[in-house]
Amino acid sequence: MTRSTSSCMAAMLTVCWGASLTAGFHAITINAAKATTISFVTPTGATVQNNEPVSAQATFITGTNTVSVTLSNLQTNMLSADQSLSDVTFALSNGKTKATLVSSQGLARTVQSNRSYTDGGLISTGWVLTTYQGSLVLDDGSFAYAGPAHTIIGPPTGSTYAHADSSIAGDKANNPFLAGAVTFMLNVPGVTASTKITDATFYFGACETCINGKSKNVPEPATATLAAVALGGLAICRWRRCL
């Protein structure tokens, strides 16, 4: 059964914030010779509700006035939608928080009631970008534009999600999920190739249980180009707790 937003609220601290950001139709390329790459991952053994394991990675590439973000849910044998990746927050070493989400995309994946799945091609994520206490936030929680659909699901077991419960398999609210590497391109004036990501936090499921990420060294620079999408701004109120 799909976990309701109200059932999550009772167990969480209340934090509210607003956002009003609109992305234009653009594509940005980060020059590989002038970019810095850093990744964060969830700690080994991280769990959410009902002690369900979670594993995720966020890779950031900073360049001139740009930040590219790639999110992946690495958790295999998923049991419920509580293990799907719904948000990430991160802070820049230069303290910049004025930013615009230029584009985003991910592979749409629908899990059927029999636990098989079908992929629908690349789509705009529907996630929103805002700020919270000095951090940038990429968000697809239950209060966001696309939520609770478009959270990021982990890989299947063979050709099915063999262990998935009804919050994943056939759930009309949570489907489609996003799968594989989900990418976001941000315009952040004042960011340079020397700007670092100082911390990152992952949020999972409609209840948005958060797990503090740990840095993972990625020595090589990279180039990221994203197709154009348009996302509308809106106000959001979050319910969060951190582990």
C-alpha positions as CSV (number, residue, x, y, z in Angstrom):
1,M,0.0,0.0,0.0
2,T,1.3,3.5,-0.8
3,R,2.5,5.4,2.2
4,S,0.4,8.5,2.7
5,T,1.9,11.9,3.3
6,S,-0.1,12.4,6.5
7,S,1.4,9.2,8.0
8,C,4.8,10.5,7.4
9,M,4.1,13.9,9.0
10,A,3.4,12.4,12.4
11,A,7.0,11.1,12.7
12,M,8.9,14.1,11.3
13,L,10.0,17.6,12.2
14,T,8.4,20.4,10.2
15,V,10.5,22.6,8.0
16,C,8.8,24.9,5.5
17,W,10.4,26.9,2.7
18,G,9.4,28.4,-0.6
19,A,10.6,28.4,-4.1
20,S,9.9,30.3,-7.3
21,L,12.4,29.4,-10.0
22,T,11.7,29.0,-13.7
23,A,14.0,27.3,-16.2
24,G,14.4,28.5,-19.7
25,F,15.0,26.5,-22.9
26,H,18.8,26.2,-23.0
27,A,21.5,23.6,-23.1
28,I,24.8,24.1,-21.3
29,T,28.1,22.3,-21.9
30,I,30.7,22.0,-19.2
31,N,34.3,22.1,-20.6
32,A,36.1,19.0,-19.4
33,A,39.4,20.8,-19.2
34,K,37.8,23.4,-16.9
35,A,35.6,21.4,-14.5
36,T,35.9,19.6,-11.2
37,T,34.1,16.4,-10.4
38,I,33.2,15.0,-7.0
39,S,30.8,12.3,-5.9
40,F,28.9,11.5,-2.7
41,V,27.4,8.2,-1.7
42,T,25.3,6.9,1.1
43,P,27.2,5.2,3.9
44,T,27.4,1.4,3.9
45,G,24.5,-0.1,5.8
46,A,22.2,3.0,5.5
47,T,18.5,2.2,6.1
48,V,15.2,4.0,6.0
49,Q,11.7,3.0,7.3
50,N,11.3,-0.6,8.5
51,N,15.1,-1.0,8.3
52,E,15.0,-1.2,4.5
53,P,18.5,-0.7,3.0
54,V,19.3,2.3,0.7
55,S,22.2,3.0,-1.6
56,A,22.6,6.1,-3.8
57,Q,25.2,8.2,-5.5
58,A,25.3,11.9,-6.5
59,T,28.0,13.2,-8.9
60,F,28.6,16.9,-9.2
61,I,30.6,18.7,-11.9
62,T,31.3,22.4,-11.4
63,G,32.4,24.7,-14.2
64,T,32.0,28.4,-15.0
65,N,28.6,29.4,-13.7
66,T,27.4,25.8,-14.0
67,V,26.8,22.8,-11.8
68,S,25.9,19.4,-13.3
69,V,24.3,16.8,-11.0
70,T,23.8,13.1,-11.8
71,L,21.8,11.1,-9.4
72,S,21.6,7.3,-9.3
73,N,19.7,4.9,-7.0
74,L,22.1,1.9,-6.6
75,Q,19.8,-0.2,-4.3
76,T,19.1,-3.7,-5.7
77,N,16.2,-5.9,-4.6
78,M,14.0,-3.0,-3.7
79,L,11.1,-3.8,-1.3
80,S,9.1,-0.5,-1.3
81,A,8.9,3.0,-2.6
82,D,10.4,4.2,0.7
83,Q,13.8,3.2,-0.9
84,S,13.3,5.4,-3.9
85,L,15.4,8.5,-4.1
86,S,13.3,11.7,-3.9
87,D,15.6,14.6,-3.0
88,V,19.2,15.7,-2.7
89,T,20.6,18.7,-0.9
90,F,24.1,20.0,-1.4
91,A,26.3,23.0,-0.5
92,L,28.9,24.9,-2.5
93,S,32.2,25.9,-1.1
94,N,31.8,29.5,-2.2
95,G,28.4,29.7,-0.5
96,K,26.4,30.5,-3.7
97,T,22.7,29.7,-3.5
98,K,21.2,31.8,-6.3
99,A,20.6,29.2,-9.0
100,T,18.3,28.2,-11.8
101,L,17.5,24.7,-13.0
102,V,18.1,24.8,-16.7
103,S,17.3,21.3,-17.7
104,S,16.8,17.8,-16.4
105,Q,16.1,14.3,-17.7
106,G,15.7,10.7,-16.7
107,L,14.4,7.4,-18.1
108,A,10.7,6.8,-17.2
109,R,10.1,3.4,-15.8
110,T,6.7,1.9,-15.0
111,V,6.6,-1.2,-12.7
112,Q,3.5,-3.3,-13.4
113,S,1.4,-5.1,-10.8
114,N,3.1,-8.4,-11.8
115,R,6.5,-6.8,-11.0
116,S,7.6,-6.6,-14.6
117,Y,8.5,-3.2,-15.9
118,T,8.5,-1.1,-19.1
119,D,10.6,1.9,-20.0
120,G,9.1,4.9,-21.7
121,G,12.1,6.9,-22.9
122,L,13.8,10.0,-21.6
123,I,11.5,12.6,-20.0
124,S,11.8,15.8,-18.0
125,T,12.1,14.9,-14.3
126,G,9.6,17.4,-13.0
127,W,11.9,18.0,-10.0
128,V,12.2,21.5,-8.6
129,L,15.2,23.5,-7.4
130,T,15.2,25.7,-4.4
131,T,17.4,26.6,-1.4
132,Y,17.3,25.7,2.3
133,Q,19.6,26.9,5.0
134,G,22.5,27.7,2.7
135,S,22.1,24.5,0.5
136,L,20.7,23.9,-2.9
137,V,17.9,21.4,-3.1
138,L,16.8,19.2,-6.0
139,D,13.4,17.9,-5.0
140,D,10.7,15.5,-6.0
141,G,8.9,15.0,-2.7
142,S,5.1,14.6,-2.3
143,F,4.7,18.4,-2.4
144,A,6.8,18.9,-5.5
145,Y,5.8,19.3,-9.2
146,A,5.9,15.7,-10.2
147,G,5.8,13.9,-6.8
148,P,5.1,11.3,-5.7
149,A,5.8,9.9,-9.2
150,H,9.3,10.4,-10.7
151,T,11.3,9.4,-7.7
152,I,14.4,7.4,-8.7
153,I,14.1,3.6,-8.5
154,G,17.0,1.2,-8.2
155,P,17.9,-1.5,-10.7
156,P,15.7,-4.6,-11.2
157,T,16.5,-8.1,-10.3
158,G,16.9,-9.6,-13.8
159,S,13.8,-8.7,-15.8
160,T,11.5,-7.8,-12.8
161,Y,11.3,-6.1,-9.5
162,A,10.9,-9.5,-7.9
163,H,10.7,-8.3,-4.2
164,A,8.7,-5.1,-4.7
165,D,5.5,-4.5,-2.7
166,S,2.4,-2.7,-4.0
167,S,3.9,0.7,-3.3
168,I,6.1,0.0,-6.3
169,A,4.3,-2.7,-8.4
170,G,1.3,-1.2,-10.0
171,D,1.0,1.8,-7.8
172,K,-0.7,4.6,-9.9
173,A,0.6,7.4,-7.8
174,N,4.2,6.4,-7.6
175,N,4.6,5.3,-11.2
176,P,6.3,6.1,-13.4
177,F,9.6,6.1,-11.6
178,L,12.9,7.4,-13.0
179,A,15.6,4.9,-13.6
180,G,19.4,4.8,-14.3
181,A,21.4,8.0,-14.2
182,V,19.1,11.0,-13.8
183,T,20.7,14.3,-14.8
184,F,20.3,18.0,-13.9
185,M,22.0,21.1,-15.2
186,L,22.1,24.2,-13.0
187,N,23.1,27.8,-13.8
188,V,24.8,29.1,-10.7
189,P,26.4,32.6,-11.2
190,G,29.8,32.8,-9.4
191,V,30.6,29.1,-9.6
192,T,34.0,28.2,-11.1
193,A,35.9,25.0,-11.8
194,S,37.6,25.4,-8.4
195,T,34.2,25.4,-6.6
196,K,33.8,22.3,-4.5
197,I,30.7,20.5,-3.1
198,T,31.2,20.5,0.7
199,D,28.4,18.2,1.7
200,A,25.4,16.3,0.2
201,T,22.3,14.7,1.8
202,F,20.0,12.1,0.2
203,Y,16.3,11.8,0.9
204,F,14.2,8.7,0.3
205,G,10.5,8.0,-0.3
206,A,7.4,10.1,0.4
207,C,8.5,10.3,4.1
208,E,11.8,11.8,2.9
209,T,14.0,10.0,5.4
210,C,17.4,11.7,4.9
211,I,20.9,10.1,4.9
212,N,24.0,12.2,5.1
213,G,26.3,11.4,2.1
214,K,30.0,10.8,2.3
215,S,32.5,12.1,-0.3
216,K,33.9,9.7,-2.9
217,N,37.0,10.7,-4.8
218,V,36.5,11.0,-8.5
219,P,39.8,12.2,-10.0
220,E,38.9,12.7,-13.7
221,P,37.0,15.7,-15.0
222,A,34.0,15.1,-17.2
223,T,31.8,16.8,-19.8
224,A,28.0,17.0,-19.4
225,T,25.5,18.2,-21.9
226,L,21.7,18.0,-21.1
227,A,18.8,18.5,-23.5
228,A,16.5,21.5,-22.8
229,V,13.4,21.3,-20.6
230,A,11.2,23.9,-19.0
231,L,10.1,23.7,-15.4
232,G,7.7,26.0,-13.6
233,G,8.3,27.5,-10.2
234,L,6.1,26.9,-7.1
235,A,6.0,27.1,-3.4
236,I,6.8,24.0,-1.3
237,C,6.5,23.0,2.3
238,R,8.7,20.1,3.5
239,W,8.4,17.6,6.3
240,R,11.9,16.2,7.0
241,R,13.9,14.2,9.5
242,C,17.6,13.2,9.3
243,L,19.4,10.0,10.3
